[in-house]
């Protein structure tokens, strides 16, 4: 610009010398302009090349983070799906607890219908109560597990939303930078470029480190939720396995208690039936022996009457014939001995009647007990067995 100023100051002189000087200065000015043009073009080319490199580097950074985000997003989506499947298993396990609990309650109710003499708190009652408590406890545990899985799915979906939002913004930023890379000086107007620059510059408030940290935070949170999900999966699988094993074991114990009790009832009933048969036989024997006693008593009474009549008749013998002969002695002995035997037989008949009444009471008691055992056996072997046949505990 100094040459231009000098030429203006000298432009007033009309001499040839001055004109020569002015022309020389103009040539120098043109040379400086050419150098300025070359420098500016070189600078523009260099800066445009640097712009493309920086945009390319930026694109690579975005692409790297996109891959990290996509990988983590894929993992969290898979984890959400796995948790949904696991939640379905737990819900089915929770639903499967209803039938064993219903059966335990139904069996308790059925056993309350036993006759009072049979309604004692036995091993079956204890195992049924334990089975009911275990099943109810499993229900409570599984319900809490469902709630935990639901909460973890919610947290995973929050991380998924953050990753998807970050990926969407990364995609938009990458698309914008790709568009910037394709721009040339002839593709847009200077006015539009100036306007965009004025709009964009004030919003650039995030540093590259902060920009990278945002995605790292989202990835770290997603990774933490993934680890939490894996831990929850392991815990839930362990709970499902343990609760299923506990229920299976208790149901087997209860079934065994039922079997033992049924066998005891059958044994007791069989012994009572044997005793009843023997009692009935003894009642018949007592009836027969009493009939025999009565028949003998009748014959003995006839024999006593006959002996007395014979004695009475012999008292009519002539005086000198009143001899205490062997016949008289035999008749007198018979008259004295037969009443004693008749009295003994009468006492035996009375005792036989008492024995028979006692046997009949024993018979009635045995029959009642057999009916009670049959009722208890029907409840345990038929009614409760029908209820328990529907209980099938499988691995959840």
C-alpha positions as CSV (number, residue, x, y, z in Angstrom):
1,X,0.0,0.0,0.0
2,X,3.0,2.3,0.4
3,X,3.7,2.1,-3.4
4,X,0.1,3.1,-4.1
5,X,0.2,6.0,-1.8
6,X,3.5,7.2,-3.3
7,X,2.1,6.9,-6.8
8,X,-0.9,9.1,-5.9
9,X,1.3,11.8,-4.5
10,X,3.3,11.8,-7.7
11,X,0.4,11.8,-10.0
12,X,0.2,15.5,-10.1
13,X,3.4,16.0,-12.1
14,X,3.0,16.0,-15.9
15,X,6.7,15.4,-16.7
16,X,7.8,12.3,-18.5
17,X,10.0,11.4,-15.6
18,X,7.2,11.6,-13.2
19,X,5.1,9.4,-15.5
20,X,7.9,6.9,-15.7
21,X,8.1,6.7,-12.0
22,X,4.4,6.4,-11.7
23,X,4.4,3.5,-14.2
24,X,7.1,1.7,-12.3
25,X,5.3,2.1,-9.1
26,X,2.2,0.7,-10.7
27,X,4.1,-2.3,-11.9
28,X,5.4,-2.9,-8.4
29,X,1.8,-2.5,-7.0
30,X,0.6,-5.1,-9.5
31,X,3.4,-7.5,-8.5
32,X,2.4,-7.1,-4.9
33,X,-1.2,-7.8,-5.7
34,X,-0.2,-11.0,-7.6
35,X,1.8,-12.1,-4.6
36,X,-1.1,-11.3,-2.3
37,X,-3.4,-13.3,-4.6
38,X,-1.0,-16.3,-4.6
39,X,-0.6,-16.2,-0.9
40,X,-4.3,-15.9,-0.3
41,X,-5.0,-18.8,-2.7
42,X,-2.3,-20.9,-1.1
43,X,-3.6,-20.1,2.4
44,X,-7.2,-20.9,1.3
45,X,-6.2,-24.2,-0.2
46,X,-4.1,-25.1,2.9
47,X,-6.9,-24.1,5.2
48,X,-9.5,-26.0,3.2
49,X,-7.2,-29.0,3.2
50,X,-6.9,-28.6,7.0
51,X,-10.7,-28.3,7.3
52,X,-11.2,-31.5,5.4
53,X,-8.6,-33.3,7.6
54,X,-10.1,-32.0,10.8
55,X,-13.6,-32.9,9.6
56,X,-12.3,-36.3,8.6
57,X,-10.7,-36.8,12.0
58,X,-13.9,-35.6,13.6
59,X,-15.9,-38.1,11.6
60,X,-13.5,-40.9,12.7
61,X,-14.0,-39.9,16.3
62,X,-17.8,-39.8,15.9
63,X,-17.7,-43.2,14.1
64,X,-15.6,-44.7,16.9
65,X,-18.0,-43.5,19.5
66,X,-20.9,-44.6,17.4
67,X,-19.5,-48.2,17.3
68,X,-19.1,-48.1,21.0
69,X,-22.6,-46.8,21.5
70,X,-24.1,-49.3,19.0
71,X,-22.2,-52.2,20.7
72,X,-23.5,-51.2,24.1
73,X,-27.0,-50.5,22.8
74,X,-27.1,-54.0,21.3
75,X,-25.9,-55.5,24.6
76,X,-28.5,-53.6,26.6
77,X,-31.3,-54.6,24.1
78,X,-30.3,-58.2,24.5
79,X,-30.2,-57.8,28.2
80,X,-33.7,-56.3,28.2
81,X,-35.0,-59.2,26.2
82,X,-33.3,-61.7,28.5
83,X,-34.9,-60.0,31.5
84,X,-38.3,-60.1,29.9
85,X,-38.0,-63.8,29.3
86,X,-36.7,-64.3,32.9
87,X,-39.6,-62.2,34.2
88,X,-42.0,-64.5,32.3
89,X,-40.4,-67.5,33.9
90,X,-40.8,-66.0,37.4
91,X,-44.4,-65.1,36.7
92,X,-45.1,-68.6,35.6
93,X,-43.4,-69.9,38.7
94,X,-45.5,-67.6,40.8
95,X,-48.6,-68.8,39.0
96,X,-47.5,-72.4,39.6
97,X,-47.4,-71.9,43.3
98,X,-51.2,-71.3,43.4
99,X,-52.1,-75.0,42.8
100,X,-49.8,-76.5,45.5
101,X,-51.1,-73.9,48.0
102,X,-54.7,-74.6,47.1
103,X,-54.1,-78.4,47.4
104,X,-52.4,-78.0,50.9
105,X,-55.4,-75.9,52.1
106,X,-57.9,-78.3,50.6
107,X,-56.2,-81.3,52.2
108,X,-56.2,-79.5,55.6
109,X,-59.9,-78.8,55.2
110,X,-60.6,-82.4,54.2
111,X,-58.8,-83.8,57.2
112,X,-60.8,-81.5,59.5
113,X,-63.8,-83.6,58.4
114,X,-62.4,-86.7,60.2
115,X,-64.5,-88.0,63.0
116,X,-63.6,-86.5,66.5
117,X,-61.8,-89.7,67.6
118,X,-59.6,-89.5,64.6
119,X,-59.0,-85.8,64.6
120,X,-55.5,-85.6,66.2
121,X,-52.6,-83.5,65.1
122,X,-50.4,-86.1,63.4
123,X,-47.3,-86.0,61.1
124,X,-49.5,-85.4,58.1
125,X,-51.0,-82.3,59.6
126,X,-47.6,-81.0,60.5
127,X,-46.2,-81.6,57.1
128,X,-49.2,-80.1,55.4
129,X,-48.8,-77.0,57.5
130,X,-45.1,-76.8,56.7
131,X,-45.9,-77.3,53.0
132,X,-48.4,-74.5,53.1
133,X,-45.9,-72.1,54.9
134,X,-43.1,-73.0,52.4
135,X,-45.3,-72.4,49.4
136,X,-46.6,-69.1,50.8
137,X,-43.0,-68.1,51.5
138,X,-42.0,-69.0,47.9
139,X,-44.9,-66.9,46.6
140,X,-43.7,-63.9,48.6
141,X,-40.1,-64.3,47.4
142,X,-41.1,-64.6,43.7
143,X,-43.4,-61.6,44.0
144,X,-40.4,-59.5,45.2
145,X,-38.3,-61.0,42.4
146,X,-40.8,-59.9,39.8
147,X,-40.7,-56.4,41.2
148,X,-36.9,-56.3,41.1
149,X,-36.8,-57.5,37.5
150,X,-39.4,-54.9,36.5
151,X,-37.3,-52.2,38.1
152,X,-34.1,-53.4,36.4
153,X,-35.9,-53.5,33.0
154,X,-37.0,-49.9,33.6
155,X,-33.4,-48.9,34.3
156,X,-32.1,-50.7,31.3
157,X,-34.7,-49.0,29.1
158,X,-33.5,-45.6,30.5
159,X,-30.0,-46.5,29.5
160,X,-31.3,-47.7,26.1
161,X,-33.1,-44.4,25.6
162,X,-29.9,-42.4,26.4
163,X,-27.8,-44.5,24.1
164,X,-30.3,-44.2,21.2
165,X,-30.6,-40.4,21.8
166,X,-26.8,-40.1,21.8
167,X,-26.5,-42.3,18.7
168,X,-29.1,-40.2,16.9
169,X,-27.2,-37.0,17.7
170,X,-24.0,-38.6,16.6
171,X,-25.6,-39.6,13.4
172,X,-26.9,-36.1,12.8
173,X,-23.5,-34.6,13.7
174,X,-21.7,-37.0,11.3
175,X,-24.2,-36.2,8.5
176,X,-23.6,-32.5,9.0
177,X,-19.8,-32.9,9.0
178,X,-20.0,-35.1,5.9
179,X,-22.1,-32.4,4.2
180,X,-19.4,-29.9,5.3
181,X,-16.7,-32.0,3.8
182,X,-18.6,-32.0,0.4
183,X,-19.1,-28.3,0.4
184,X,-17.1,-26.1,-2.0
185,X,-16.8,-22.4,-2.6
186,X,-19.2,-22.8,-5.5
187,X,-21.8,-24.9,-3.7
188,X,-23.2,-22.3,-1.3
189,X,-23.6,-18.5,-1.4
190,X,-21.5,-16.2,0.7
191,X,-24.6,-14.7,2.4
192,X,-25.9,-18.1,3.6
193,X,-22.4,-19.0,4.8
194,X,-22.2,-15.9,6.8
195,X,-25.6,-16.3,8.3
196,X,-24.9,-19.9,9.3
197,X,-21.6,-18.9,10.9
198,X,-23.4,-16.3,13.0
199,X,-26.0,-18.8,14.1
200,X,-23.6,-21.7,15.0
201,X,-20.8,-19.9,16.7
202,X,-22.6,-18.8,19.9
203,X,-23.9,-22.4,20.6
204,X,-20.5,-24.1,20.6
205,X,-20.3,-24.4,24.4
206,X,-19.1,-28.1,24.7
207,X,-15.4,-28.9,24.7
208,X,-14.1,-31.9,22.8
209,X,-13.3,-33.6,26.2
210,X,-16.8,-32.9,27.5
211,X,-18.3,-34.1,24.3
212,X,-16.4,-37.4,24.6
213,X,-17.2,-37.7,28.4
214,X,-21.0,-37.5,27.7
215,X,-20.9,-40.6,25.6
216,X,-18.5,-42.3,28.0
217,X,-20.9,-41.6,30.8
218,X,-23.8,-43.1,28.9
219,X,-21.7,-46.2,28.0
220,X,-20.5,-46.5,31.6
221,X,-24.1,-46.3,32.9
222,X,-25.3,-48.9,30.4
223,X,-22.4,-51.2,31.3
224,X,-23.2,-50.9,35.0
225,X,-26.9,-51.7,34.3
226,X,-25.8,-54.7,32.2
227,X,-23.6,-56.0,35.1
228,X,-26.5,-55.4,37.5
229,X,-28.8,-57.3,35.1
230,X,-26.3,-60.2,34.9
231,X,-26.1,-60.3,38.7
232,X,-29.9,-60.2,39.0
233,X,-30.2,-63.0,36.4
234,X,-27.8,-65.2,38.4
235,X,-29.6,-64.5,41.6
236,X,-33.1,-65.1,40.1
237,X,-31.9,-68.4,38.5
238,X,-30.5,-69.5,41.9
239,X,-33.8,-68.5,43.6
240,X,-35.9,-70.4,41.1
241,X,-33.8,-73.5,41.4
242,X,-33.8,-73.4,45.2
243,X,-37.5,-72.6,45.7
244,X,-38.4,-75.4,43.2
245,X,-36.2,-77.8,45.1
246,X,-37.6,-76.8,48.4
247,X,-41.2,-77.2,47.2
248,X,-40.4,-80.6,45.6
249,X,-38.7,-81.8,48.8
250,X,-41.5,-80.7,51.1
251,X,-44.2,-82.2,48.8
252,X,-42.3,-85.5,48.8
253,X,-42.1,-85.4,52.6
254,X,-45.8,-84.7,52.9
255,X,-46.6,-87.5,50.4
256,X,-44.5,-89.9,52.4
257,X,-46.3,-88.8,55.6
258,X,-49.6,-89.5,53.9
259,X,-48.4,-93.0,52.8
260,X,-47.1,-93.9,56.2
261,X,-50.3,-92.7,57.8
262,X,-52.4,-94.6,55.3
263,X,-50.4,-97.7,56.0
264,X,-50.8,-97.3,59.7
265,X,-54.6,-96.8,59.3
266,X,-54.8,-99.9,57.1
267,X,-52.8,-101.9,59.7
268,X,-54.9,-100.7,62.6
269,X,-58.1,-101.4,60.6
270,X,-56.9,-104.9,59.7
271,X,-56.0,-105.6,63.4
272,X,-59.5,-104.4,64.4
273,X,-61.1,-106.5,61.8
274,X,-59.2,-109.5,63.1
275,X,-60.3,-108.7,66.6
276,X,-63.9,-108.2,65.4
277,X,-63.9,-111.6,63.7
278,X,-62.5,-113.2,66.9
279,X,-65.0,-111.3,69.0
280,X,-67.9,-112.4,66.9
281,X,-66.7,-116.0,67.0
282,X,-66.4,-115.7,70.8
283,X,-70.0,-114.3,71.0
284,X,-71.2,-117.3,69.1
285,X,-69.2,-119.6,71.3
286,X,-70.6,-118.0,74.5
287,X,-74.1,-118.4,73.1
288,X,-73.5,-122.0,72.4
289,X,-71.9,-122.8,75.8
290,X,-74.8,-121.0,77.5
291,X,-77.3,-123.1,75.5
292,X,-75.3,-126.2,76.6
293,X,-75.4,-125.1,80.2
294,X,-79.1,-124.5,80.1
295,X,-79.7,-127.8,78.5
296,X,-77.6,-129.6,81.1
297,X,-79.4,-127.6,83.8
298,X,-82.7,-128.8,82.5
299,X,-81.5,-132.4,82.4
300,X,-80.0,-132.0,85.9
301,X,-83.3,-130.6,87.2
302,X,-85.1,-133.5,85.7
303,X,-82.7,-135.9,87.3
304,X,-83.1,-134.1,90.7
305,X,-86.9,-134.3,90.4
306,X,-86.6,-138.0,89.5
307,X,-84.4,-138.7,92.5
308,X,-86.7,-136.9,94.9
309,X,-89.7,-138.7,93.5
310,X,-87.9,-142.0,94.0
311,X,-87.0,-141.1,97.6
312,X,-90.6,-140.0,98.3
313,X,-91.9,-143.3,96.8
314,X,-89.4,-145.3,98.9
315,X,-90.7,-143.6,102.0
316,X,-93.9,-145.6,101.5
317,X,-92.1,-148.9,102.0
318,X,-93.2,-151.1,105.0
319,X,-91.6,-150.2,108.3
320,X,-89.2,-153.1,108.4
321,X,-88.2,-152.3,104.8
322,X,-87.0,-148.8,105.7
323,X,-83.4,-149.9,105.2
324,X,-80.6,-147.4,104.5
325,X,-79.4,-149.5,101.6
326,X,-76.9,-148.4,98.8
327,X,-79.8,-147.4,96.6
328,X,-81.1,-145.0,99.3
329,X,-77.6,-143.7,99.9
330,X,-77.2,-143.1,96.1
331,X,-80.5,-141.3,95.8
332,X,-79.7,-139.1,98.9
333,X,-76.2,-138.3,97.5
334,X,-77.8,-137.4,94.2
335,X,-80.4,-135.1,95.8
336,X,-77.7,-133.3,97.8
337,X,-75.1,-133.0,94.9
338,X,-77.3,-132.0,92.0
339,X,-78.5,-128.6,93.4
340,X,-74.9,-127.6,93.9
341,X,-74.1,-128.3,90.2
342,X,-77.3,-126.7,89.1
343,X,-76.4,-123.6,91.1
344,X,-72.9,-123.6,89.6
345,X,-74.3,-123.9,86.1
346,X,-76.8,-121.1,86.8
347,X,-73.9,-118.9,87.9
348,X,-72.0,-119.9,84.8
349,X,-75.0,-118.9,82.6
350,X,-75.2,-115.5,84.3
351,X,-71.5,-115.0,83.9
352,X,-71.7,-116.1,80.2
353,X,-74.4,-113.5,79.7
354,X,-72.2,-110.8,81.2
355,X,-69.3,-112.0,79.1
356,X,-71.5,-111.8,76.0
357,X,-72.7,-108.3,76.8
358,X,-69.0,-107.3,77.2
359,X,-68.2,-108.9,73.9
360,X,-71.1,-107.1,72.2
361,X,-69.9,-103.8,73.6
362,X,-66.4,-104.6,72.3
363,X,-67.9,-105.6,69.0
364,X,-69.8,-102.3,68.7
365,X,-66.7,-100.4,69.7
366,X,-64.6,-102.3,67.1
367,X,-67.2,-101.7,64.4
368,X,-67.3,-98.0,65.2
369,X,-63.5,-97.7,65.2
370,X,-63.3,-99.6,61.9
371,X,-65.8,-97.2,60.4
372,X,-63.8,-94.3,61.8
373,X,-60.6,-95.8,60.3
374,X,-62.4,-96.3,57.0
375,X,-63.5,-92.7,57.0
376,X,-60.0,-91.5,57.7
377,X,-58.6,-93.8,55.1
378,X,-61.1,-92.5,52.5
379,X,-60.1,-88.9,53.3
380,X,-56.4,-89.5,53.1
381,X,-56.2,-92.2,50.4
382,X,-59.0,-91.0,48.1
383,X,-59.9,-87.3,48.7
384,X,-56.5,-85.9,49.6
385,X,-54.8,-88.1,46.9
386,X,-57.2,-86.7,44.3
387,X,-56.2,-83.2,45.3
388,X,-52.5,-84.0,45.4
389,X,-52.5,-85.7,42.0
390,X,-52.7,-82.3,40.4
391,X,-49.5,-81.1,42.0
392,X,-46.6,-81.3,39.7
393,X,-43.5,-79.2,40.7
394,X,-41.2,-78.7,37.8
395,X,-38.0,-76.7,37.5
396,X,-39.1,-73.1,36.9
